[in-house]
Amino acid sequence: MSNMWGLAAKGICEHNGKILLLKIRSKSSHDAGLWEIPGGKVKKGEFFDAALKREYKEETGLDVEVESLYNVIQRNYTACKTNEEIRSIQLIMKVSCSTDEVTISEEHDDYGWFTKKEVCEMIDNNQLAIAAVRAFKK
């Protein structure tokens, strides 16, 4: 196992009683076609809250406010470009936004606002990426 560790920040945004999820593009090498929580990697020297706001803006077009810690998970993966094994800590934060008007990036094929019940059904039907499943199951 590699000694490389990464840090990611993901944000669960609930607006009007629904949770925002993004559908990973079908051509992705990881979790293609599954739904995930918006967010991404923290760059070297970047504060995780700034990274989360940056990633949210890039992926959804939304400006978010970081509210609180929701969960922390570990997700190991193989880096696509270097083929290195990475151990990643993901901070799952609760975030808020003032609108539900989303503009997705090229990283995703679709987005949706889902009730908590629908998210649970998606978990049961294996429609969420494993990191998202772990994030929602405290």
PAVEXNU-680438 format. One record per residue: residue in one letter; x, y, z of N, C-alpha, C, O, CB in turn. Coordinates in nm, 3 decimals. Glycine has a CB too. Layout:
REM residues N
[r "A"; [X; Y; Z]; [X; Y; Z]; [X; Y; Z]; [X; Y; Z]; [X; Y; Z]]
...
***
This chain:
REM residues 138
[r "M"; [0.085; -0.118; 0.000]; [0.000; 0.000; 0.000]; [0.089; 0.125; 0.000]; [0.194; 0.128; 0.064]; [-0.096; 0.000; 0.123]]
[r "S"; [0.046; 0.224; -0.071]; [0.118; 0.350; -0.084]; [0.116; 0.427; 0.048]; [0.028; 0.408; 0.132]; [0.058; 0.435; -0.196]]
[r "N"; [0.214; 0.515; 0.063]; [0.215; 0.606; 0.177]; [0.150; 0.739; 0.143]; [0.155; 0.832; 0.223]; [0.356; 0.628; 0.226]]
[r "M"; [0.091; 0.748; 0.024]; [0.030; 0.874; -0.019]; [-0.110; 0.888; 0.039]; [-0.192; 0.797; 0.032]; [0.025; 0.881; -0.172]]
[r "W"; [-0.133; 1.004; 0.097]; [-0.264; 1.037; 0.152]; [-0.317; 1.159; 0.080]; [-0.241; 1.252; 0.049]; [-0.258; 1.061; 0.306]]
[r "G"; [-0.446; 1.160; 0.053]; [-0.512; 1.275; -0.007]; [-0.625; 1.323; 0.083]; [-0.672; 1.250; 0.170]; [-0.565; 1.241; -0.146]]
[r "L"; [-0.667; 1.445; 0.061]; [-0.778; 1.503; 0.136]; [-0.880; 1.556; 0.037]; [-0.845; 1.627; -0.058]; [-0.730; 1.614; 0.231]]
[r "A"; [-1.005; 1.522; 0.059]; [-1.114; 1.572; -0.024]; [-1.220; 1.631; 0.067]; [-1.234; 1.592; 0.183]; [-1.173; 1.459; -0.113]]
[r "A"; [-1.294; 1.726; 0.014]; [-1.405; 1.787; 0.086]; [-1.530; 1.775; -0.002]; [-1.530; 1.817; -0.117]; [-1.376; 1.938; 0.123]]
[r "K"; [-1.634; 1.718; 0.055]; [-1.762; 1.700; -0.015]; [-1.870; 1.771; 0.065]; [-1.859; 1.784; 0.187]; [-1.796; 1.548; -0.033]]
[r "G"; [-1.973; 1.816; -0.003]; [-2.077; 1.891; 0.067]; [-2.217; 1.841; 0.040]; [-2.259; 1.831; -0.076]; [-2.069; 2.035; 0.028]]
[r "I"; [-2.288; 1.808; 0.146]; [-2.429; 1.771; 0.135]; [-2.511; 1.898; 0.144]; [-2.517; 1.963; 0.249]; [-2.471; 1.668; 0.246]]
[r "C"; [-2.574; 1.932; 0.033]; [-2.655; 2.054; 0.027]; [-2.802; 2.015; 0.025]; [-2.847; 1.941; -0.062]; [-2.618; 2.139; -0.098]]
[r "E"; [-2.875; 2.067; 0.121]; [-3.018; 2.042; 0.129]; [-3.088; 2.176; 0.104]; [-3.061; 2.274; 0.173]; [-3.059; 1.979; 0.267]]
[r "H"; [-3.177; 2.177; 0.006]; [-3.250; 2.300; -0.030]; [-3.396; 2.262; -0.050]; [-3.428; 2.173; -0.129]; [-3.190; 2.367; -0.160]]
[r "N"; [-3.485; 2.329; 0.021]; [-3.628; 2.300; 0.014]; [-3.658; 2.152; 0.040]; [-3.744; 2.092; -0.025]; [-3.683; 2.340; -0.123]]
[r "G"; [-3.584; 2.095; 0.137]; [-3.609; 1.957; 0.178]; [-3.552; 1.850; 0.086]; [-3.582; 1.732; 0.103]; [-3.754; 1.936; 0.189]]
[r "K"; [-3.470; 1.891; -0.012]; [-3.411; 1.794; -0.104]; [-3.260; 1.807; -0.106]; [-3.206; 1.916; -0.083]; [-3.468; 1.811; -0.246]]
[r "I"; [-3.192; 1.696; -0.135]; [-3.046; 1.687; -0.133]; [-2.994; 1.683; -0.277]; [-3.047; 1.611; -0.361]; [-2.998; 1.561; -0.053]]
[r "L"; [-2.890; 1.761; -0.304]; [-2.831; 1.767; -0.438]; [-2.731; 1.654; -0.458]; [-2.641; 1.634; -0.377]; [-2.763; 1.902; -0.460]]
[r "L"; [-2.748; 1.580; -0.567]; [-2.652; 1.478; -0.609]; [-2.618; 1.499; -0.755]; [-2.699; 1.550; -0.832]; [-2.709; 1.335; -0.585]]
[r "L"; [-2.497; 1.459; -0.792]; [-2.451; 1.470; -0.930]; [-2.427; 1.331; -0.987]; [-2.377; 1.243; -0.917]; [-2.323; 1.556; -0.939]]
[r "K"; [-2.462; 1.312; -1.114]; [-2.441; 1.183; -1.180]; [-2.307; 1.186; -1.251]; [-2.283; 1.269; -1.339]; [-2.557; 1.151; -1.281]]
[r "I"; [-2.219; 1.094; -1.213]; [-2.084; 1.086; -1.269]; [-2.095; 1.050; -1.417]; [-2.171; 0.962; -1.455]; [-1.997; 0.981; -1.192]]
[r "R"; [-2.017; 1.119; -1.499]; [-2.027; 1.099; -1.644]; [-2.004; 0.953; -1.681]; [-1.928; 0.881; -1.617]; [-1.926; 1.189; -1.718]]
[r "S"; [-2.072; 0.912; -1.785]; [-2.069; 0.772; -1.828]; [-1.932; 0.729; -1.878]; [-1.902; 0.609; -1.880]; [-2.172; 0.749; -1.936]]
[r "K"; [-1.847; 0.823; -1.919]; [-1.714; 0.791; -1.969]; [-1.607; 0.793; -1.859]; [-1.488; 0.774; -1.888]; [-1.675; 0.888; -2.079]]
[r "S"; [-1.647; 0.816; -1.735]; [-1.552; 0.822; -1.624]; [-1.489; 0.685; -1.598]; [-1.554; 0.582; -1.615]; [-1.621; 0.874; -1.497]]
[r "S"; [-1.362; 0.686; -1.557]; [-1.295; 0.559; -1.526]; [-1.332; 0.507; -1.387]; [-1.303; 0.392; -1.355]; [-1.144; 0.576; -1.537]]
[r "H"; [-1.394; 0.591; -1.305]; [-1.437; 0.549; -1.171]; [-1.585; 0.581; -1.151]; [-1.628; 0.695; -1.173]; [-1.352; 0.619; -1.063]]
[r "D"; [-1.661; 0.484; -1.110]; [-1.802; 0.502; -1.070]; [-1.891; 0.561; -1.179]; [-1.986; 0.633; -1.148]; [-1.808; 0.591; -0.950]]
[r "A"; [-1.862; 0.533; -1.304]; [-1.940; 0.587; -1.416]; [-2.089; 0.558; -1.399]; [-2.129; 0.446; -1.369]; [-1.890; 0.529; -1.548]]
[r "G"; [-2.170; 0.662; -1.419]; [-2.315; 0.648; -1.415]; [-2.376; 0.646; -1.276]; [-2.499; 0.640; -1.262]; [-2.352; 0.525; -1.483]]
[r "L"; [-2.292; 0.651; -1.173]; [-2.344; 0.653; -1.036]; [-2.359; 0.797; -0.988]; [-2.302; 0.889; -1.047]; [-2.251; 0.573; -0.941]]
[r "W"; [-2.433; 0.816; -0.883]; [-2.456; 0.948; -0.826]; [-2.358; 0.973; -0.712]; [-2.322; 0.880; -0.640]; [-2.602; 0.962; -0.776]]
[r "E"; [-2.316; 1.099; -0.696]; [-2.221; 1.134; -0.590]; [-2.256; 1.268; -0.528]; [-2.339; 1.344; -0.579]; [-2.079; 1.137; -0.646]]
[r "I"; [-2.190; 1.294; -0.416]; [-2.202; 1.422; -0.346]; [-2.102; 1.518; -0.409]; [-1.986; 1.481; -0.428]; [-2.177; 1.406; -0.192]]
[r "P"; [-2.143; 1.641; -0.441]; [-2.048; 1.737; -0.500]; [-1.930; 1.766; -0.408]; [-1.942; 1.764; -0.286]; [-2.120; 1.867; -0.533]]
[r "G"; [-1.815; 1.794; -0.470]; [-1.694; 1.828; -0.397]; [-1.574; 1.765; -0.463]; [-1.587; 1.703; -0.569]; [-1.702; 1.784; -0.251]]
[r "G"; [-1.458; 1.779; -0.402]; [-1.339; 1.722; -0.462]; [-1.215; 1.742; -0.379]; [-1.221; 1.770; -0.260]; [-1.319; 1.780; -0.596]]
[r "K"; [-1.101; 1.726; -0.446]; [-0.971; 1.727; -0.380]; [-0.933; 1.865; -0.328]; [-0.963; 1.968; -0.388]; [-0.865; 1.678; -0.474]]
[r "V"; [-0.866; 1.863; -0.214]; [-0.809; 1.984; -0.155]; [-0.667; 1.998; -0.210]; [-0.587; 1.905; -0.199]; [-0.810; 1.980; 0.003]]
[r "K"; [-0.637; 2.112; -0.268]; [-0.504; 2.135; -0.324]; [-0.404; 2.166; -0.212]; [-0.443; 2.211; -0.104]; [-0.507; 2.251; -0.428]]
[r "K"; [-0.276; 2.141; -0.239]; [-0.170; 2.169; -0.142]; [-0.177; 2.314; -0.099]; [-0.180; 2.405; -0.182]; [-0.031; 2.136; -0.202]]
[r "G"; [-0.180; 2.336; 0.033]; [-0.182; 2.471; 0.088]; [-0.319; 2.536; 0.091]; [-0.331; 2.651; 0.133]; [-0.089; 2.556; 0.011]]
[r "E"; [-0.422; 2.465; 0.048]; [-0.558; 2.520; 0.042]; [-0.635; 2.479; 0.167]; [-0.624; 2.364; 0.211]; [-0.632; 2.472; -0.087]]
[r "F"; [-0.710; 2.570; 0.224]; [-0.799; 2.534; 0.335]; [-0.914; 2.451; 0.279]; [-0.960; 2.476; 0.168]; [-0.853; 2.661; 0.409]]
[r "F"; [-0.960; 2.350; 0.356]; [-1.060; 2.259; 0.302]; [-1.192; 2.329; 0.274]; [-1.262; 2.291; 0.180]; [-1.082; 2.145; 0.397]]
[r "D"; [-1.228; 2.432; 0.353]; [-1.355; 2.501; 0.326]; [-1.347; 2.579; 0.195]; [-1.445; 2.587; 0.121]; [-1.391; 2.595; 0.442]]
[r "A"; [-1.232; 2.638; 0.167]; [-1.213; 2.709; 0.040]; [-1.217; 2.609; -0.076]; [-1.273; 2.639; -0.181]; [-1.079; 2.787; 0.040]]
[r "A"; [-1.157; 2.492; -0.057]; [-1.159; 2.388; -0.161]; [-1.302; 2.343; -0.188]; [-1.341; 2.325; -0.303]; [-1.072; 2.268; -0.118]]
[r "L"; [-1.379; 2.325; -0.083]; [-1.517; 2.281; -0.100]; [-1.599; 2.386; -0.176]; [-1.675; 2.352; -0.266]; [-1.581; 2.253; 0.038]]
[r "K"; [-1.583; 2.511; -0.140]; [-1.655; 2.618; -0.211]; [-1.612; 2.624; -0.357]; [-1.696; 2.642; -0.446]; [-1.630; 2.754; -0.142]]
[r "R"; [-1.482; 2.610; -0.383]; [-1.429; 2.612; -0.520]; [-1.485; 2.496; -0.601]; [-1.533; 2.515; -0.713]; [-1.276; 2.607; -0.519]]
[r "E"; [-1.478; 2.375; -0.545]; [-1.526; 2.256; -0.615]; [-1.677; 2.265; -0.641]; [-1.724; 2.229; -0.749]; [-1.494; 2.129; -0.534]]
[r "Y"; [-1.751; 2.313; -0.543]; [-1.896; 2.326; -0.560]; [-1.928; 2.422; -0.675]; [-2.015; 2.395; -0.758]; [-1.961; 2.377; -0.429]]
[r "K"; [-1.857; 2.534; -0.678]; [-1.879; 2.632; -0.784]; [-1.845; 2.572; -0.920]; [-1.920; 2.589; -1.016]; [-1.794; 2.759; -0.759]]
[r "E"; [-1.731; 2.501; -0.928]; [-1.689; 2.439; -1.054]; [-1.788; 2.332; -1.101]; [-1.819; 2.324; -1.220]; [-1.551; 2.377; -1.039]]
[r "E"; [-1.838; 2.251; -1.009]; [-1.921; 2.137; -1.046]; [-2.069; 2.170; -1.062]; [-2.139; 2.104; -1.138]; [-1.906; 2.030; -0.945]]
[r "T"; [-2.116; 2.273; -0.990]; [-2.261; 2.300; -0.988]; [-2.298; 2.443; -1.023]; [-2.414; 2.471; -1.052]; [-2.315; 2.267; -0.853]]
[r "G"; [-2.201; 2.534; -1.022]; [-2.231; 2.674; -1.042]; [-2.287; 2.741; -0.918]; [-2.319; 2.860; -0.921]; [-2.328; 2.690; -1.155]]
[r "L"; [-2.301; 2.668; -0.808]; [-2.360; 2.721; -0.685]; [-2.254; 2.779; -0.593]; [-2.143; 2.726; -0.581]; [-2.438; 2.612; -0.613]]
[r "D"; [-2.289; 2.889; -0.528]; [-2.210; 2.943; -0.417]; [-2.269; 2.883; -0.290]; [-2.389; 2.896; -0.264]; [-2.212; 3.101; -0.415]]
[r "V"; [-2.184; 2.818; -0.211]; [-2.233; 2.754; -0.089]; [-2.163; 2.812; 0.033]; [-2.054; 2.869; 0.025]; [-2.211; 2.603; -0.095]]
[r "E"; [-2.229; 2.796; 0.145]; [-2.171; 2.829; 0.276]; [-2.153; 2.698; 0.351]; [-2.243; 2.614; 0.355]; [-2.263; 2.929; 0.357]]
[r "V"; [-2.036; 2.680; 0.410]; [-2.008; 2.560; 0.487]; [-2.068; 2.578; 0.626]; [-2.038; 2.674; 0.696]; [-1.853; 2.532; 0.495]]
[r "E"; [-2.154; 2.484; 0.665]; [-2.228; 2.495; 0.790]; [-2.167; 2.413; 0.903]; [-2.140; 2.467; 1.011]; [-2.370; 2.451; 0.768]]
[r "S"; [-2.144; 2.283; 0.879]; [-2.096; 2.196; 0.987]; [-2.041; 2.065; 0.930]; [-2.063; 2.031; 0.813]; [-2.211; 2.167; 1.088]]
[r "L"; [-1.969; 1.994; 1.015]; [-1.918; 1.862; 0.980]; [-2.032; 1.762; 0.987]; [-2.109; 1.760; 1.084]; [-1.801; 1.820; 1.075]]
[r "Y"; [-2.044; 1.678; 0.884]; [-2.148; 1.577; 0.880]; [-2.090; 1.437; 0.906]; [-2.146; 1.359; 0.982]; [-2.220; 1.580; 0.745]]
[r "N"; [-1.976; 1.408; 0.842]; [-1.915; 1.276; 0.854]; [-1.772; 1.282; 0.802]; [-1.734; 1.378; 0.734]; [-1.998; 1.168; 0.777]]
[r "V"; [-1.692; 1.183; 0.834]; [-1.557; 1.167; 0.781]; [-1.543; 1.022; 0.738]; [-1.574; 0.930; 0.813]; [-1.446; 1.208; 0.886]]
[r "I"; [-1.496; 1.002; 0.614]; [-1.478; 0.866; 0.565]; [-1.339; 0.852; 0.503]; [-1.274; 0.951; 0.472]; [-1.587; 0.830; 0.461]]
[r "Q"; [-1.296; 0.729; 0.488]; [-1.173; 0.700; 0.415]; [-1.211; 0.623; 0.289]; [-1.288; 0.527; 0.295]; [-1.070; 0.619; 0.503]]
[r "R"; [-1.157; 0.668; 0.177]; [-1.180; 0.599; 0.049]; [-1.047; 0.583; -0.021]; [-0.982; 0.682; -0.055]; [-1.282; 0.677; -0.042]]
[r "N"; [-1.006; 0.460; -0.042]; [-0.881; 0.432; -0.113]; [-0.912; 0.414; -0.261]; [-1.016; 0.359; -0.298]; [-0.811; 0.306; -0.055]]
[r "Y"; [-0.821; 0.461; -0.346]; [-0.841; 0.451; -0.490]; [-0.707; 0.450; -0.562]; [-0.603; 0.481; -0.504]; [-0.930; 0.566; -0.541]]
[r "T"; [-0.712; 0.415; -0.690]; [-0.595; 0.418; -0.776]; [-0.601; 0.543; -0.861]; [-0.700; 0.565; -0.931]; [-0.585; 0.290; -0.864]]
[r "A"; [-0.497; 0.625; -0.857]; [-0.493; 0.748; -0.935]; [-0.488; 0.712; -1.084]; [-0.409; 0.628; -1.127]; [-0.369; 0.836; -0.896]]
[r "C"; [-0.575; 0.776; -1.162]; [-0.586; 0.746; -1.306]; [-0.457; 0.776; -1.381]; [-0.413; 0.695; -1.463]; [-0.701; 0.825; -1.368]]
[r "K"; [-0.396; 0.890; -1.354]; [-0.281; 0.934; -1.431]; [-0.152; 0.863; -1.392]; [-0.070; 0.832; -1.479]; [-0.263; 1.082; -1.415]]
[r "T"; [-0.132; 0.836; -1.262]; [-0.005; 0.779; -1.215]; [-0.015; 0.632; -1.176]; [0.086; 0.565; -1.157]; [0.045; 0.858; -1.098]]
[r "N"; [-0.138; 0.581; -1.164]; [-0.163; 0.443; -1.124]; [-0.116; 0.415; -0.980]; [-0.098; 0.300; -0.942]; [-0.093; 0.349; -1.220]]
[r "E"; [-0.097; 0.521; -0.901]; [-0.057; 0.506; -0.761]; [-0.179; 0.480; -0.674]; [-0.289; 0.528; -0.702]; [0.018; 0.632; -0.711]]
[r "E"; [-0.157; 0.403; -0.569]; [-0.263; 0.379; -0.471]; [-0.265; 0.497; -0.375]; [-0.162; 0.534; -0.318]; [-0.241; 0.244; -0.396]]
[r "I"; [-0.383; 0.555; -0.357]; [-0.399; 0.672; -0.270]; [-0.499; 0.638; -0.160]; [-0.605; 0.580; -0.185]; [-0.447; 0.797; -0.352]]
[r "R"; [-0.463; 0.674; -0.039]; [-0.556; 0.666; 0.073]; [-0.612; 0.806; 0.092]; [-0.536; 0.900; 0.116]; [-0.487; 0.611; 0.205]]
[r "S"; [-0.741; 0.820; 0.082]; [-0.803; 0.952; 0.085]; [-0.898; 0.965; 0.205]; [-0.982; 0.879; 0.231]; [-0.879; 0.978; -0.045]]
[r "I"; [-0.882; 1.074; 0.275]; [-0.976; 1.112; 0.380]; [-1.073; 1.211; 0.318]; [-1.031; 1.309; 0.256]; [-0.903; 1.172; 0.506]]
[r "Q"; [-1.202; 1.187; 0.335]; [-1.302; 1.277; 0.282]; [-1.381; 1.338; 0.396]; [-1.444; 1.268; 0.476]; [-1.396; 1.203; 0.184]]
[r "L"; [-1.377; 1.470; 0.402]; [-1.457; 1.544; 0.498]; [-1.592; 1.570; 0.433]; [-1.601; 1.636; 0.329]; [-1.386; 1.679; 0.541]]
[r "I"; [-1.696; 1.520; 0.494]; [-1.831; 1.539; 0.442]; [-1.895; 1.650; 0.526]; [-1.918; 1.633; 0.646]; [-1.917; 1.405; 0.446]]
[r "M"; [-1.923; 1.761; 0.461]; [-1.974; 1.878; 0.531]; [-2.120; 1.903; 0.493]; [-2.164; 1.865; 0.384]; [-1.889; 2.001; 0.499]]
[r "K"; [-2.193; 1.965; 0.582]; [-2.326; 2.018; 0.549]; [-2.302; 2.157; 0.493]; [-2.230; 2.237; 0.553]; [-2.425; 2.020; 0.675]]
[r "V"; [-2.362; 2.185; 0.377]; [-2.349; 2.317; 0.316]; [-2.488; 2.370; 0.285]; [-2.585; 2.294; 0.279]; [-2.261; 2.311; 0.188]]
[r "S"; [-2.497; 2.500; 0.264]; [-2.625; 2.561; 0.228]; [-2.607; 2.647; 0.104]; [-2.498; 2.696; 0.076]; [-2.682; 2.645; 0.346]]
[r "C"; [-2.716; 2.664; 0.032]; [-2.716; 2.750; -0.086]; [-2.848; 2.827; -0.089]; [-2.944; 2.790; -0.022]; [-2.696; 2.666; -0.218]]
[r "S"; [-2.852; 2.932; -0.167]; [-2.971; 3.017; -0.171]; [-3.061; 2.989; -0.291]; [-3.168; 3.049; -0.304]; [-2.931; 3.162; -0.172]]
[r "T"; [-3.019; 2.898; -0.379]; [-3.097; 2.866; -0.499]; [-3.080; 2.719; -0.535]; [-2.984; 2.655; -0.493]; [-3.056; 2.956; -0.617]]
[r "D"; [-3.173; 2.668; -0.613]; [-3.159; 2.530; -0.661]; [-3.128; 2.525; -0.811]; [-3.143; 2.421; -0.874]; [-3.286; 2.450; -0.631]]
[r "E"; [-3.085; 2.638; -0.868]; [-3.052; 2.646; -1.010]; [-2.907; 2.601; -1.031]; [-2.813; 2.675; -1.000]; [-3.073; 2.790; -1.063]]
[r "V"; [-2.890; 2.481; -1.084]; [-2.760; 2.417; -1.098]; [-2.715; 2.419; -1.244]; [-2.794; 2.399; -1.336]; [-2.766; 2.272; -1.045]]
[r "T"; [-2.585; 2.444; -1.262]; [-2.521; 2.432; -1.393]; [-2.406; 2.334; -1.376]; [-2.305; 2.368; -1.314]; [-2.471; 2.573; -1.448]]
[r "I"; [-2.420; 2.213; -1.431]; [-2.318; 2.111; -1.407]; [-2.198; 2.127; -1.501]; [-2.208; 2.184; -1.609]; [-2.378; 1.972; -1.425]]
[r "S"; [-2.085; 2.075; -1.455]; [-1.961; 2.077; -1.533]; [-1.957; 1.954; -1.624]; [-2.049; 1.872; -1.624]; [-1.836; 2.080; -1.440]]
[r "E"; [-1.850; 1.943; -1.701]; [-1.832; 1.828; -1.791]; [-1.802; 1.699; -1.715]; [-1.805; 1.591; -1.773]; [-1.720; 1.856; -1.890]]
[r "E"; [-1.774; 1.709; -1.585]; [-1.746; 1.590; -1.504]; [-1.871; 1.506; -1.479]; [-1.862; 1.391; -1.439]; [-1.685; 1.630; -1.371]]
[r "H"; [-1.988; 1.566; -1.504]; [-2.113; 1.499; -1.471]; [-2.211; 1.503; -1.588]; [-2.207; 1.593; -1.671]; [-2.177; 1.564; -1.348]]
[r "D"; [-2.298; 1.402; -1.592]; [-2.399; 1.393; -1.697]; [-2.532; 1.454; -1.655]; [-2.612; 1.493; -1.740]; [-2.419; 1.249; -1.737]]
[r "D"; [-2.556; 1.462; -1.525]; [-2.687; 1.507; -1.479]; [-2.677; 1.549; -1.332]; [-2.576; 1.525; -1.266]; [-2.794; 1.397; -1.498]]
[r "Y"; [-2.782; 1.609; -1.284]; [-2.794; 1.642; -1.142]; [-2.938; 1.620; -1.101]; [-3.027; 1.612; -1.186]; [-2.747; 1.788; -1.112]]
[r "G"; [-2.960; 1.612; -0.973]; [-3.096; 1.599; -0.924]; [-3.105; 1.639; -0.778]; [-3.008; 1.628; -0.702]; [-3.147; 1.458; -0.943]]
[r "W"; [-3.223; 1.685; -0.740]; [-3.254; 1.715; -0.601]; [-3.344; 1.603; -0.552]; [-3.450; 1.580; -0.610]; [-3.323; 1.858; -0.585]]
[r "F"; [-3.302; 1.532; -0.447]; [-3.370; 1.412; -0.402]; [-3.409; 1.424; -0.254]; [-3.337; 1.483; -0.174]; [-3.281; 1.290; -0.425]]
[r "T"; [-3.524; 1.366; -0.221]; [-3.564; 1.360; -0.081]; [-3.475; 1.259; -0.009]; [-3.407; 1.178; -0.072]; [-3.715; 1.320; -0.067]]
[r "K"; [-3.476; 1.264; 0.123]; [-3.398; 1.167; 0.201]; [-3.445; 1.024; 0.172]; [-3.364; 0.932; 0.165]; [-3.408; 1.197; 0.352]]
[r "K"; [-3.574; 1.007; 0.155]; [-3.629; 0.876; 0.123]; [-3.576; 0.828; -0.012]; [-3.539; 0.711; -0.026]; [-3.783; 0.880; 0.122]]
[r "E"; [-3.573; 0.916; -0.111]; [-3.522; 0.879; -0.244]; [-3.373; 0.843; -0.237]; [-3.328; 0.750; -0.304]; [-3.543; 0.994; -0.344]]
[r "V"; [-3.296; 0.917; -0.157]; [-3.153; 0.886; -0.141]; [-3.138; 0.746; -0.081]; [-3.053; 0.669; -0.126]; [-3.082; 0.992; -0.051]]
[r "C"; [-3.218; 0.714; 0.019]; [-3.213; 0.580; 0.079]; [-3.247; 0.472; -0.024]; [-3.185; 0.366; -0.025]; [-3.310; 0.570; 0.199]]
[r "E"; [-3.346; 0.498; -0.109]; [-3.383; 0.403; -0.214]; [-3.269; 0.388; -0.316]; [-3.243; 0.278; -0.364]; [-3.512; 0.449; -0.286]]
[r "M"; [-3.201; 0.498; -0.348]; [-3.087; 0.494; -0.440]; [-2.974; 0.410; -0.381]; [-2.907; 0.336; -0.452]; [-3.037; 0.637; -0.471]]
[r "I"; [-2.953; 0.422; -0.250]; [-2.852; 0.340; -0.182]; [-2.890; 0.193; -0.194]; [-2.806; 0.109; -0.228]; [-2.838; 0.382; -0.032]]
[r "D"; [-3.016; 0.162; -0.165]; [-3.063; 0.023; -0.173]; [-3.051; -0.035; -0.314]; [-3.031; -0.155; -0.332]; [-3.208; 0.015; -0.127]]
[r "N"; [-3.064; 0.052; -0.416]; [-3.059; 0.009; -0.555]; [-2.920; 0.024; -0.619]; [-2.906; 0.015; -0.741]; [-3.160; 0.088; -0.636]]
[r "N"; [-2.818; 0.046; -0.534]; [-2.679; 0.057; -0.580]; [-2.659; 0.165; -0.687]; [-2.586; 0.144; -0.784]; [-2.633; -0.076; -0.635]]
[r "Q"; [-2.723; 0.280; -0.669]; [-2.713; 0.389; -0.764]; [-2.616; 0.498; -0.718]; [-2.588; 0.591; -0.794]; [-2.850; 0.449; -0.787]]
[r "L"; [-2.565; 0.488; -0.595]; [-2.472; 0.587; -0.542]; [-2.330; 0.531; -0.542]; [-2.309; 0.412; -0.519]; [-2.513; 0.629; -0.401]]
[r "A"; [-2.234; 0.618; -0.567]; [-2.093; 0.581; -0.556]; [-2.067; 0.538; -0.411]; [-2.131; 0.588; -0.319]; [-1.999; 0.700; -0.598]]
[r "I"; [-1.973; 0.447; -0.392]; [-1.946; 0.391; -0.258]; [-1.912; 0.499; -0.155]; [-1.952; 0.488; -0.039]; [-1.831; 0.290; -0.265]]
[r "A"; [-1.839; 0.603; -0.196]; [-1.806; 0.710; -0.103]; [-1.933; 0.781; -0.056]; [-1.944; 0.817; 0.062]; [-1.710; 0.812; -0.168]]
[r "A"; [-2.029; 0.801; -0.145]; [-2.155; 0.865; -0.108]; [-2.234; 0.776; -0.013]; [-2.294; 0.824; 0.083]; [-2.239; 0.898; -0.233]]
[r "V"; [-2.235; 0.646; -0.041]; [-2.305; 0.553; 0.047]; [-2.246; 0.560; 0.187]; [-2.319; 0.571; 0.286]; [-2.297; 0.408; -0.009]]
[r "R"; [-2.114; 0.555; 0.196]; [-2.047; 0.563; 0.328]; [-2.074; 0.696; 0.395]; [-2.089; 0.702; 0.517]; [-1.895; 0.543; 0.312]]
[r "A"; [-2.079; 0.802; 0.318]; [-2.103; 0.936; 0.375]; [-2.240; 0.946; 0.439]; [-2.255; 1.003; 0.548]; [-2.089; 1.045; 0.267]]
[r "F"; [-2.342; 0.890; 0.374]; [-2.478; 0.900; 0.428]; [-2.502; 0.804; 0.543]; [-2.590; 0.828; 0.627]; [-2.578; 0.873; 0.317]]
[r "K"; [-2.426; 0.696; 0.549]; [-2.443; 0.598; 0.658]; [-2.345; 0.630; 0.769]; [-2.230; 0.587; 0.765]; [-2.423; 0.453; 0.607]]
[r "K"; [-2.391; 0.704; 0.865]; [-2.303; 0.747; 0.976]; [-2.265; 0.631; 1.064]; [-2.191; 0.649; 1.161]; [-2.371; 0.855; 1.060]]
***
